Each structure stands twice: as structure tokens, then as C-alpha cells.
Amino acid sequence: MKKVSLYFENGLFMEAKSFGAEGTAVGEIVFNTSLTGYQEIVTDPSYAGQFVTFTMPEIGNVGCNAQDMESKGAYCKGIIVRSYQARPSNFRSEETLAALLERENVLGITEIDTRFLTKMLRNEGAMMMVASTEVHDELELKKILENSPRIEEINYIEQVSTKEPYVHTQARYNARTFEYGKPKTSKKIIALDFGVKRNILNELTHAGMEVTVVPNDMPADEIIAKFEAKEIDGVFLSNGPGDPLILKEEQAKIKQLIAAKVPMFGICLGHQLLSISHGYDTYKLKFGHHGGNHPVKNQVTGTVEITAQNHNYNVPDNITEVAEVTHINLFDNTIEGLKYKEAPVMSVQHHPEASPGPHESAYIFSEFRKMLD
């Protein structure tokens, strides 16, 4: 392992060991409290532009495999772990985590106090940082960081969205057969790809929807024409990376879809863009919600669900002027789900597809399917 040097926005300088790719990267550091599913986290496009600190100390012990990829690659800037296990032990393992990171040009950082980093982020909030296996001078790293754009200044959706439309051809994973199911669908939808996770698509098809994934720049007029011609029954707005306030073209497009009464369902970034498109700007949380153990209360049924989450931004409380709150985060009482009053539109901030995480919120996909009848 080579030495890697880290410099943080608050002036902290640290040294550690590297695994995976080498080089220099700048990004925003966050922490994730999930106990399992590091491969799904690493390959989630929503982490584009970020360093992910794992609070789980042992990472890499089950290796990686093609089935558990949440996208075609990995878009995070790096991962930070207390102890990296270079010799995985699992019958599904096909390669090491280090091999995946090296192939995808993602830095791996280990032999560092992740508990300290997590406490720092909880106290001071998410911040920018630079990590390098090439540059080890503190002042030089500081200069690199100061001259780099912040995450909220970069449109990462252009990097993670599909370039060509495609039909998703698999459904929910079967843990008994170790295979993905075949879709049985009765409705057709378009999924606007802002960085969609594969398991979201799996759950949409499992709920009975044929999903055509399209680039984020597909014109609203073309989508509305398909809806009016009954070629599609609705639109899904996917998860994705970065600050939703900078996505002006996407906001304008969604406003057109709202005006045309197109049924829509949004998750995470899609949820945030729906709020902004209704005139209610999002705000940034101190250190965000990232993990697989967040309690959410279903305001309709009164049920408490343990959910998977990954977001730094949230919708404002005054959105109740145009939407009914369907879900609330029990950690901080922030809004987790909405059903709009004047349009066939619903959204959730958390991830009902889990992957990784609990599956208690998977029913939400069926609710969207029912909305299309």
C-alpha cells in the first residue's frame, strides 16, 4: 500500500494508506452508517463527487461481483475505511474491492480513524477535501483544494446519465436462485435517468411496469407527446448526485410535465426536483442522511419503517401548502415522502429499493403502479 495524504476544508491534514486507484481527487466527504452493502454504495451514481467514509470498520471482506453492481461503474471520488480486507471470503465473490476501485479510478483510503472523521462531520458538517497518492505537501494540497470547484457547482448528472434509451429487462433479485426475475408488466413508464440505481429499476418492473430508461436531456414535449398518445402511462424521476438547485433544465422540464398532468413518481433527487419545480427550493442538511438504519414514520398508516437513505438535501416544511406529507424521518422530523394535492404526483426522499438496506418500504413501488390505473 502507498501513502495517501488528505487535506480537509477545515484545515485538517492526515496521512493514511491507499488501496485501489492512485492519483489525486477532490470531493465532498460524507459518512455512511450501513453495516453491509459496500459495493452497492460504491457503485451508486448518487455518490458522484463524494468521498464516502464507512462507519463499519471492516470493509472488503466479501469481495465484489457483477450481480451487485448498482450501475455500470463507480462514480464516487473515493472511499475511506478503518480496515480494508484484501482477501475476501464469500462464494459469490468474483474480485476484490481494490480491483473494482482500481478499474473505476476510485481512491481507496485505509488505516485511518474513521470514528474521528465521523464525529468531525457530525460536529462541523459535510465538507470538501482532497486526497492524493502523488502530492504529500500540506500547503500544496491546500492550494489544490482552494482552486477546485465545490460539489454544488458541478453538474454530475451529465456524467452519470445514460446516453441512449434502453428497456430494463430484469426484475427483483431472488436470493434462493441467485438470479434476477423476468418482468411481468401491464403499464409502461419512462425513467428519466439522473443517476438511477439498477435495483430501483428492478423494483419498478417487479411492481408491473415496463421501464424505458432515457437520458436526462430528453425533451419534455417528446415525453408529453408519448403520454398523450398513450404510449406511456407515467414518468419516474430517478435518484442522482449533487445539488438539485443547479439543475435548471431539469426543473423546467418537470414543470411542463406537471402542467400536462403526467403521473410522476420521484425518489431522492427526483423527490427534490419535484419540490423545486412546484416552487419550493431545497436546503442542505448539516451532514446529510446516509445509511441503512433510518426510522421513517408512514403518516398514513402510522407504521414505522427502517429505511435506506442517501441525501444531503431536503425539501422545506412549507411544501405542505401544495402537498400532503406521507412520511417523516424520526431522527430529525424532516420530510421523507409527499403526495401532491393538485396533480398525480408522489415522491419519497428515502430509498424504498434498499440495496443495501431493509425492504420495509418496497410497497411504495406498488402504490405508484396503482396510481397509473
Summary of the structure (lengths in Angstrom):
residues: 373
radius of gyration: 20.2
end to end distance: 56.4
largest distance: 61.4
contacts: 1348
relative contact order: 0.13
helix: 27%
strand: 32%
